[in-house]
Amino acid sequence: VFMGILGKSFAPKLAPLIAKLESTGAVPPELQPHLDEIKNPTGEIAAVLGQSAAGGLVGGSIGKLSDAILLPLAYAINSVTQNVILNESQYMTLWLRGVISSEEFEEKMSFLGHNTGDVAQLKELTQIRLDPNTISKLWLRNKTKWEHLWKDLADSGVDPDRIIALQEAAFSNPSPQDVVFFMGKEAFEEDSVTRYGLDAEFDRLDLSWFERAGVKEDLAKLYWRSHWQHPAFREMTTLLHRGEITPDDMSDWYRLVEIPPHWRDKLTSISWDLPNRIELRMMARFGLVDKEFLVEQLKNVGLREDFRDIAADMMLVMGIRTDLSTRYSKGWLDAAGVREEINKSGLSDDIGSRLFQWIVKNTGTDRVEKERDLTK
């Protein structure tokens, strides 16, 4: 009966706490029946549960109150006795930095309750292990010397298969740009390698330098094939003009040095020389070309458009003036014949008219005097 009364007396006092617990929605289903019993006691068990809960709450509160009251006293006493010591980690740091000796470190660890075996193991734990990247770089530089460093990874929990994988990953792998570069330089095409001698002198290389850079021999060969400098455009076109190479060789060279197809025929075309202005004047002088041809060739040699027509007229006048004057003076052409020849040349109307007048006027006087001489 007493326990039942005790349980009922605890119930209203603990009800707010239980309500707060239930409001979280996280009360385990196994606990809920016990909370229900405390809220609505049906027997002696409620008194037991209620007493435990209340004791825990009150005891905890008293403990916190004791801390608040007694901690200042504890600090005051410690400041007098100064018997608080550092922990293991702090002593290890001091030892590593040389602030305390190995003997002092061992003494402090002994005081903290560690035996000699523990101290040796604690010292081992202070030793830093290198990271995979650093180990890989050192190993590539000298495998024999630095092979033992892979144990650092084992000490860090890396299993043997993964260590082998990291060793493979230490070697260089070509970037996508490198692959394009190799393709462009024909490094993958054995026919081109043989034709151009791209493997020449590879057997004379010290491949240890490649290995130190993390480059395996098969990849080193691709880099070597791609390093050659091929003749420049000017040298290649000179070879073509002199018959040292064929147009097919020229086409292969464009591909070798990565000139896009759009430009290849055009570049070959401009490699050939064109008649210069002196040669064009000589052609005009001997009546070998007309004005249309001269204008087109002046364009090809780079004369600006607004000068081509008048330059072609000048070349034609220099060429045909002497010829027409001579034929007219000898009577092989009359004035109408001179006019017809000038029209056929394609001279501009104004220039043609001036040339006709010059020939007929200047040559005419000379012609009449010669005819008079014939009658004497």
LOSEZA-955485 format. One record per residue: residue in three letters; x, y, z of N, C-alpha, C in turn. Coordinates in pm, whole numbers, plus 32768, in hexadecimal, padded with zeros to 4 digits. Example, Ala and Ser with C-alpha at 12.3 -4.5 7.8 and 13.67 -1.06 7.14 Angstrom:
BEGIN
ALA85277DC7830C84CE7E3E830C85287EB6830C/SER85057F1F82C485577F9682CA850A80038313/
END
This chain:
BEGIN
VAL80547F8780008000800080008057807C8000/PHE80C480758053811D80E9805B815B81097FD3/MET818680A07F8C81C680B57F0A816480EF7EA6/GLY80E680C17EB0808180F87E55806D818C7E6F/ILE806781B17EEF8057823F7F1280CF82907EE1/LEU814882567EF581C3829A7EC981C382B17E33/GLY819882487DE5819482567D54813782C57D29/LYS80C182CB7D6A805F83327D43809183BE7D69/SER80E083C77DD28114844A7DF88180847B7D96/PHE81CE841E7D5B823484437CFA81F8846B7C73/ALA818584317C4F814C84417BC8813A84D37B9E/PRO80F685277BEC80E185B27BBF816486017BB6/LYS81C585DB7C08824386257C05829686037B8A/LEU828985887B5D82D9855E7AE8828F856F7A63/ALA820F858C7A6A81BE859679F081F485FF798D/PRO821C867879B9825086DB795782CC86A9790D/LEU832486657957839D86307918837A85C678B0/ILE831E856C78D382F68503787482B3853F77FA/ALA826185A5780F821D85E7779E82848623773D/LYS82EE865C777583568698771F839F862C76CE/LEU83B885BA771083F7854B76C9839F85197656/GLU831F8508767182C284D5760C82AF85387599/SER82BF85B875B682AC861E754D8317861674E0/THR838785D674FF83F185C9749B83CD85657430/GLY83738508744D834E84A173ED83B8843673DE/ALA841D84387436848D83DB7428849383757499/VAL8428836A74E8842883097556841E827C751D/PRO847B8223753A8476819A750783F781547538/PRO83BD80FF74E5834180BA750F83568061758B/GLU83D38031759F83EE7FDD761383E7802E7696/LEU840680B1768B840781057703837E813E7725/GLN832A814A76BE82AB818E76D2825481517740/PRO824C80CA774A81FA809177B7822A80BB7842/HIS82AC80C8785382E080F178D682BA818078F6/LEU82BF81D8788E8296826378A48201826B78C5/ASP81B38218788281228217789D810781EB792E/GLU8155818C795C8143815B79E5816181C87A4C/ILE81CA82197A2D81ED82867A88818082F07A8A/LYS8147830B7A1380DF83727A0D805F83447A51/ASN803D82C87A407FC182917A777FE282127AC4/PRO800D821D7B42803B81A97B8E7FCA81427BA2/THR7FF180C47B8D7F9080587BA37FC17FF77C0D/GLY803E800C7C3A80747FB07C9E80F67FE27CD6/GLU813D7F8A7D1C81B97FAF7D5E82287FD87CFC/ILE82237F9E7C83828E7FBB7C228298804F7C05/ALA822480947C08822481237BED8276816E7C54/ALA826E81417CD182BB81837D3C834F81717D25/VAL837680F47CFD840480D97CE3843881307C72/LEU83ED81327C01841881827B8E841A82167BAF/GLY83B482437BF583AC82D17C16841D82FA7C72/GLN843B82A27CD484A782C37D31852D82CB7CE7/SER8543826D7C8985C1826E7C3D85CE82EC7BEA/ALA855F830E7BA5856383857B50857B84027BA2/ALA8532840D7C0F854184847C6185CC848A7CA0/GLY85FE84137CCD868384117D0786ED843D7CA3/GLY86DD840F7C25873E84357BBF873E84CB7BA7/LEU86C685057B9E86BC85947B8586F685E57BF8/VAL86CD85BF7C7186FD860A7CE6879385F87CF8/GLY87C185787CE78850855E7CF688A385AC7C92/GLY887285AE7C1688BB85F97BB088C2868C7BD1/SER885586C07C008852874F7C2388B2876E7C94/ILE88B187157CF6890B872B7D68899D87227D3C/GLY89BA86C27CDC8A4286B57CAA8A7187357C65/LYS8A1887707C148A3C87EC7BD08A51885C7C35/LEU89FC885C7C9D8A0A88C27D048A8F88B17D4E/SER8AB388347D658B3288197DAA8BA888497D57/ASP8BA188307CD48C0D885F7C7C8C1D88F57C87/ALA8BAC89387C7E8BB289CA7C828BEF89FD7D04/ILE8BD289B57D708C0589E17DF28C9689B77E07/LEU8CB7893B7DDF8D3989037E028DA7891A7D9C/LEU8D8389327D198DEC89447CB48E4789BA7CD5/PRO8E158A2D7CFB8E728A9A7D1F8ED48A707D8D/LEU8EA18A217DEC8EF989F17E568F6489947E1E/ALA8F39893D7DBF8F9988E07D809004892D7D34/TYR8FDA89967CEB903B89E67CA0909C8A2A7D00/ALA90698A5B7D6D90C08A9F7DCE91278A407E08/ILE90FB89C87E2A915889657E6191C0893D7DF7/ASN919189287D7791EF89017D0C9257896D7CF2/SER922E89EA7D00928D8A587CE992FB8A587D53/VAL92DB8A217DC693408A187E309398899D7E1D/THR9356892D7E0493A388B17DF793E588A47D6E/GLN93A488DE7D0693D688D87C7C93FC884A7C54/ASN93A187F17C6993BA87647C4B937387337BCD/VAL9336878F7B8292F887687B03936887597A9A/ILE936986EA7A5193D286D379EC939486CC7961/LEU93EA86D578FB93BC86D0787093928642784B/ASN934D863677D9932585B177AC938D8577774C/GLU937784FB772093D884B576CB93F88501764A/SER93908532760793A38576758893FA85F37598/GLN93E2863E7604942F86B8761A94C186997639/TYR94D8863076889563860A76A695AB85D77627/MET9562858F75D095A08560755495CA85D574FC/THR9576863C74F5959886B274A5961486F874DD/LEU961B8705756096918744759E970F86F37583/TRP9704866F758897798619756B97A6862774DA/LEU97478627747D9769863473F097AD86BA73D3/ARG97838721741B97BD87A67404983F87BB7450/GLY98678757749D98E5876174E598DE87B07566/VAL986487CF75929855881B760E987787C37686/ILE98528744767E987686E576E798C5867376A7/SER9918863476F8996B85C676C4991A854676BE/SER995684E0767F9915845E7676990084237701/GLU99648437775A9959840277E198E78446782E/GLU98DB84CB781B98708513785F97E784E4782C/PHE97E284CF77AA976384A0776F973C841977AB/GLU979D83BF77B29782833977E997588342787C/GLU9795839F78C4977383B0795296E283E07960/LYS96BA8440790B96318474791295CC840878EC/MET95EF83B8788A9594834E7862958682E578D0/SER95F482CA791495F0826B7984959682A279F2/PHE95A283247A0C955083627A7494BB835A7A51/LEU949C835F79CB94118355799F93E082C5799C/GLY943B826779BD941081DC79C7943781857953/HIS948F81B578F994B8816678849538811978A1/ASN953C809C787495B6804D7885961680677812/THR96898027781996F2803E77B496C1801C7728/GLY96777FB0771896447F8A769495E57FF3765D/ASP9590802876B49535809376879581810D7655/VAL95EA8133769D963881AA76779676819975ED/ALA96AE812275D296EA8107754F9681811174E1/GLN960A80E074FD959F80E57499956C81747484/LEU956781BF74F3953E824B74E795A382997492/LYS9623827D74A5968A82BE74539679829A73BE/GLU9659821C73A4964481F1731A95CF823C72DA/LEU95668253732994F1829972F5950E832A72CF/THR957883617308959983ED72E995DC83FC7261/GLN960B838E72279654839571A895F383AA7133/ILE9608841770E895B0843B707895C883DC7002/ARG955D83B56FBF956683646F46954E83BE6ECC/LEU959C83AA6E64959083FC6DEC950F83DC6DA1/ASP94E2843F6D529468842D6D03948983E66C80/PRO942683AC6C3C943F83606BC0948483B16B53/ASN946284316B47949C84836ADD953384946AF1/THR955B84B26B6D95EA84C36B8A963684416B76/ILE95FC83D46BA5963D83516B95964E83306B01/SER95E8834A6AB295ED832D6A23965E837A69DF/LYS966C83FB69FF96D4844D69C1975F841A69E5/LEU977383FB6A6497F683C86A8F981483406A51/TRP97B082EA6A4B97C282636A1397E882696980/LEU97AB82C5693597CC82D168A8985C83016894/ARG988C835368EF9914838668E3997E831B68FC/ASN996082C2695C99C08257697A997381E669BE/LYS99488185696E98F3811A69A3993980C76A0D/THR99B880AA69F89A0080586A599A0C80A06ADF/LYS9A2C811D6ADA9A43816A6B5599C481806BA5/TRP995481996B5F98DA81C56BA4986B815C6BA6/GLU988A80E36B7D9823807A6B7B97E580656C06/HIS983580716C6E980480566CF5979880B86D23/LEU9790812C6CE1972E818F6D0E969E81646CF4/TRP968B81026C9B960280D36C8595C880956D05/LYS9620806E6D6295EE80386DE395A180A36E31/ASP95C281236E159577818E6E5894E181836E3B/LEU94C2815C6DBF9435814E6D9B93F780D56DE0/ALA9445806A6DEA94147FF56E3293FA80196EC5/ASP945480696EFF944280956F8993C580EB6F99/SER939D812C6F2B932881846F3092A8813B6F0D/GLY92B480B86EF6923C80696EDD9220804A6E4C/VAL927F80636DF1926C80446D6492977FB46D4B/ASP923D7F646D0E925E7ED76CF992BB7EC46C80/PRO92FB7E506C72935F7E3A6C07932B7E546B7A/ASP92B07E2A6B5D927A7E3E6AD792707ED36AB7/ARG92497F226B16923C7FB16B0092C57FF56AF6/ILE93277FC06B3C93AF7FF56B2E93E27FDC6AA1/ILE93C77F656A6A93EE7F4769E093A77FA66980/ALA93277FC2699B92DB801E6946931780AB694C/LEU934080D769C2937E815B69D0940581626988/GLN944F80F2698994CD80F0693F94B5810068A9/GLU944D80C06877942C80CF67E993FE815D67CB/ALA93B081976827937E8220681393EE8287681A/ALA94628261685194D282BF685A950882E267D1/PHE94F68289676F952A82A266E994D18304669D/SER9510834E664594C983B465F9946D83756591/ASN93FE83B8657A93A0838E6512938C840664B6/PRO938F83F464329381846863DA92FA84AC63EB/SER92FB853063E2927F857C63E8923785716361/PRO91B78595635B9173859562D991BC85EA6271/GLN91F5865B629D923F86B0624092BC8669620D/ASP92FD861D6265937285CF623A934B856861D0/VAL92D9852861E592AC84C161869294850060FC/VAL9253857560FC923D85BC607D92C385E0603E/PHE9321860C609193A78631606293ED85B96022/PHE93E585466064942284CD602D93E384AA5FA6/MET935F84B35F9E931B84925F21934584F25EB2/GLY934B85735ED6937085D75E7293FE85C65E3F/LYS945485945E9494E1857F5E6F94F984F35E37/GLU948F84AA5E18949784245DDC94DD83BE5E36/ALA94DF83D75EB89527837D5F1494E982F35F1C/PHE946882E65EFB942582655F00942A821A5E7A/GLU9458825D5E12945582235D8B94DE81EB5D68/GLU94E881685D6C956B81295D5995A581435CCE/ASP954F814E5C689582816B5BE295C981F35BE0/SER958B82565C2095C982DB5C26964682DA5C7C/VAL9643828C5CE796B882825D3E972F824D5CEF/THR971681E85C9E978281AD5C4D97AD820D5BDF/ARG974D824B5B9C976B82A35B2B97BF831B5B55/TYR979A835B5BC497DF83D45BEE984E83BA5C54/GLY985C833C5C7F98C6831B5CDF98AE83555D69/LEU9831834F5D96980E83905E15984583465E8F/ASP986D82C75E7E98A8827D5EED994082895EF1/ALA997882D55E939A0A82E05E8B9A4383185F0D/GLU9AB182DD5F3A9AFE83095FAE9AB882EF6033/PHE9A4382B0603099FF829360AE9A5082336104/ASP9A9581D560C19AE38171610B9B5D81AE614F/ARG9B7C822C61309BEF826D616E9BC782BF61E9/LEU9B4682C462079B16831662769B2D82D162FC/ASP9B41832163639B4682EF63EC9AB782F26422/LEU9A748281641A99E7827A643F99CE828864D4/SER9A39828465239A25829265B599EB831A65D7/TRP9A0B837D658499D28403659C993B84036584/PHE991083B96520988083AC6509983D83686581/GLU987E830065B3984382B56622983B830B669F/ARG989F835E66B4989B83B867289829841D671C/ALA9803843A66A097928494668A970E84496689/GLY971583C4669F969B837566A39669834B661A/VAL96C2834865B7969B8326652E96D4829D650B/LYS967C823E64EC96A981BA64C396E081BD6435/GLU972981546410977181536390971481626318/ASP96A1811E631A9648812762A6961381B46293/LEU95FA81FA630095CC828462F7963E82E162D2/ALA96B682C46306972C831462E397448312624D/LYS972C829E620E97418293617D96E082ED6131/LEU966582F861629603834F6120962E83E2612A/TYR965F840861A19690849161AF970884A96153/TRP975F8445614797D5845560F297AC8462605F/ARG974F84106033972184185FA896E584A05F89/SER96AB84DD5FED9664855C5FD896BD85D65FE8/HIS973A85C36010978D8637602E97D386705FB3/TRP97D786245F459824864F5ED197EB86CF5E92/GLN984887235E609822879C5E17982D877E5D82/HIS97C0878C5D3997C087705CAA97DE87EF5C5A/PRO980A87E25BDB982C88585B8B97B888BC5B86/ALA97DC893B5B7C977789A45B74973C89AA5AE6/PHE96D389F65AD9968C8A015A5A96E98A2E59E9/ARG973C8A915A0397938AC5599A97F48A5A5967/GLU982D8A0E59C4988A89A4599B98428937594C/MET97C989165976977D88AE5932975788D958A4/THR972E8956589397098982580C9785898C57B2/THR97F689AF57ED987189B0579D98938923576E/LEU988588C257C7989A883657A09839880E5731/LEU97BD883B573C9759881A56D5978088585650/HIS97A888D6565097CA891B55D4984588DE5590/ARG989F88A955E09918886F55A8990A87DB5589/GLY989487A6559F987C871A557E98B086B755E1/GLU98D886E65657990A868B56BE989A863A56FE/ILE9822867356FF97AD862C5734973C863956CF/THR96D785E556DF966385E6568595F0863356C6/PRO958A865556779512869356B294D4863C5720/ASP94DE85B7571294AA855E577B94FB856D57FC/ASP957E857D57EE95D28595586495A8861758A8/MET958A867B5857956086FC588E94DC86EC58D9/SER9482869F58A19401868858E2941386405967/ASP946D85DE596A9488859659E794C885F25A4F/TRP951A86505A22955986AF5A7F94F087085AC0/TYR948E87355A72942387875AAC93DE873B5B1D/ARG93C686BC5B06938586695B6C93E086575BE5/LEU946286475BCB94C286305C3694CB86A75C95/VAL94C587225C5D94D387995CB1944C87D85CD2/GLU93DF878D5CB5935A87B45CE2932588335CA0/ILE933C88425C1D92FC88AE5BD29273887B5BA6/PRO920688C05BCA918088905BA4917288825B0C/PRO912488215ADF911588085A4F90EB888359FE/HIS909D88DB5A3C906B895159F390DD89A559B8/TRP914F89A959FB91BA8A0359CF922289BF5976/ARG9224893E596D929688F7593292AD891B58A0/ASP92498908584A925B892657BB927789BA57A6/LYS92388A0E57F7924B8A9E57E892DB8AC55809/LEU93118A895872939B8AA7589693FD8A77582B/THR93E48A0257F5943B89D1578A94348A2D5712/SER93BE8A5E56F493AD8AB5568093FF8B36568C/ILE93FA8B74570294428BF4571094D88BE0571F/SER95058B62572A95958B4C573595DD8B6256B0/TRP95918B5D564295CE8B6F55BE95D98C03559D/ASP964B8C28556296608CB4553C96078CDA54C6/LEU95E48D5B54BF95998D93544F95F28DF65404/PRO95D18E16538796218E7B533F96238EFE538D/ASN969A8F37539D96A08FB853E2968090295381/ARG968590A353B2965A9114535F96B7912C52E8/ILE9737911152FC97949120528B977590BA521E/GLU975E903F5248973C8FD551E796B88FF351A1/LEU9658902B51EA95D8904F51AC95EC90BE5145/ARG9641911F5165965C918A5102969C91525084/MET96F690F15094973790B3501F96D090684FCA/MET96749020500F960B8FDA4FC495B6903C4F74/ALA959690AC4FB5954591114F709594914E4EFC/ARG961491634F10966791A24EA8966B914F4E2A/PHE966F90CB4E3D967690734DC895EC90474D98/GLY958790854DCF950090674DA094CE8FDD4DC3/LEU95008FA44E3094DC8F1B4E54945E8F124EA9/VAL94378F814EE593C38F804F3E936B8FF84F24/ASP92ED8FEE4F529292905F4F46927D90A04FCE/LYS922A91094FCF92179153504A91D290FF50B6/GLU917290AE508F912A905C50F0918A9001513C/PHE91E78FC650F3924A8F70513292A28FC05193/LEU92CD903751689323908A51BD92DD90B3523E/VAL925E90DB52329213910452AA92099090530D/GLU91EC901852DB91DE8FA4533192638F815375/GLN92D28F89532993548F68536393838FD253C7/LEU9361904F53AD938390B8540E933790A45492/LYS92BF907154869274904D54FE92BC8FDC5548/ASN92E98F7654FF932A8F03553E93AD8F285583/VAL93F48F8C554D94738FB3558B945E901A55F9/GLY93DE903D561493C1908E568993AF91225672/LEU93A2915055F5938C91DE55DC92FD92045602/ARG92EF92745648926B929E5674921092B955FD/GLU918E929F5611912E929E55A2912B93235556/ASP91319394559B912294145556919D943B5504/PHE920893EA5509927D940654B6928F93A35443/ARG924093375444925792CD53E2923C92FB5352/ASP91CE9340533C91A7936652B4920F93C35275/ILE9238942A52BF9297948A52869321944B5276/ALA934693EF52D493C893AC52C693C89352524B/ALA9358930E5230934E92BA51B99355930F513B/ASP93159386513B931E93E150C993AF940B50B1/MET93F5942C511C94819455511094D693E750D1/MET94C0936A50FE950E92FB50C794EF92E75033/LEU946F92F2500E944992E04F82948093504F2A/VAL947693CB4F5A94AA943C4F0C953E942C4EF4/MET958894054F5D961893F34F4D963693844EE9/GLY95DD93234EE295F692B34E8995CF92CD4DF9/ILE955693024DE59524930B4D5B9547938F4D17/ARG956D93F54D62958A94764D2295FC946A4CBE/THR9667942B4CE896DB941F4C8E96B793C94C15/ASP966F935D4C2F964B93034BC195F193464B5B/LEU9588938C4B8B952B93CD4B2E956D94424AE7/SER95C2948B4B30960794FC4AF2966094CC4A80/THR96A6945E4A98970194294A3196B293FA49B7/ARG964893B049CE95FB937C495C95B593EC4910/TYR958994514959954794C2491595AC951348C5/SER9623952949029689957948BE96BB9535483E/LYS96B994AF483D96E8946647C89679944D4762/GLY9602947B47879594946B4729955293E4472F/TRP95739396479195339312479B94A7931A47D5/LEU948C938B4816940693A6484B93E094354828/ASP936294484808933394D247F992F394FC487C/ALA92BD95744881928495AA48FD92119553492E/ALA91BF952048D1914F94C948F9918394484936/GLY91F194164900922C939B4938926293B249C4/VAL929E942949D792CF944B4A5D925C944F4AC1/ARG91EE94914A949179949B4AEB9143940F4B0E/GLU913E93B74AAD910993304AC4916192E44B27/GLU91E692EF4B1A924092AA4B75923492DF4C03/ILE922393624C119213939D4C979192936C4CD7/ASN912793684C8790A693394CBC90AF92A74CEA/LYS90F692564C9D910391C94CBF915491B34D40/SER91AB92124D61920292014DD791B6920B4E5A/GLY9142924F4E5790F3925D4ED1911792D64F24/LEU916693334EEB918893AD4F34910B93FD4F56/SER911194474FC390A494A14FE4909095044F71/ASP901495314F608FF495874EED904B96034EEA/ASP905B96444F5D90A796C04F61913996A64F40/ILE9172963E4F7C91FF961C4F62921195F24ED0/GLY91B095A44E9D91B995774E1291B895EC4DB0/SER9161964E4DCB915996C34D7291DC97124D77/ARG921197264DED928F97714DF8930197284DB3/LEU930596A34DBF936F96564D7D936196604CE4/PHE92E696554CB392D0965E4C22930196E44BED/GLN92DC97514C33930797D64C05939E97E44C08/TRP93DA97AD4C71946D97B94C7A94B097704C07/ILE948396F64BE894C296A74B7D94AE96EB4AF6/VAL943497104AD8941697494A54945C97CF4A42/LYS945B98224AAC949698A64AA0952E98A04A99/ASN956A985A4AF495FD98584AFB963A98034A8D/THR95FA97974A6D963297404A08960F9771497D/GLY95A097B94973957397E948EF95D8984448AF/THR961198A648F89674990448C296EF98BA4892/ASP9719985E48DF978F980E48BC977697BD483E/ARG96FB9789483196D8973647BE96D69789473D/VAL969F980447439696985A46CC97219881469C/GLU977A98A246FD980298C846D8984998544692/LYS983397DA46C0987497684680983D975245F3/GLU97B7976945E3977B9759455E97B197C144FC/ARG97CC983D452F980698A644D99892987E44AF/ASP98DA9843450A9962981A44E8996497B34478/LEU98FE9760447398F896F9440D98E297334381/THR98AB97B0437A988D97ED42F798FE984242C3/LYS99639858431399D398AC42E69A2A98634281/
END
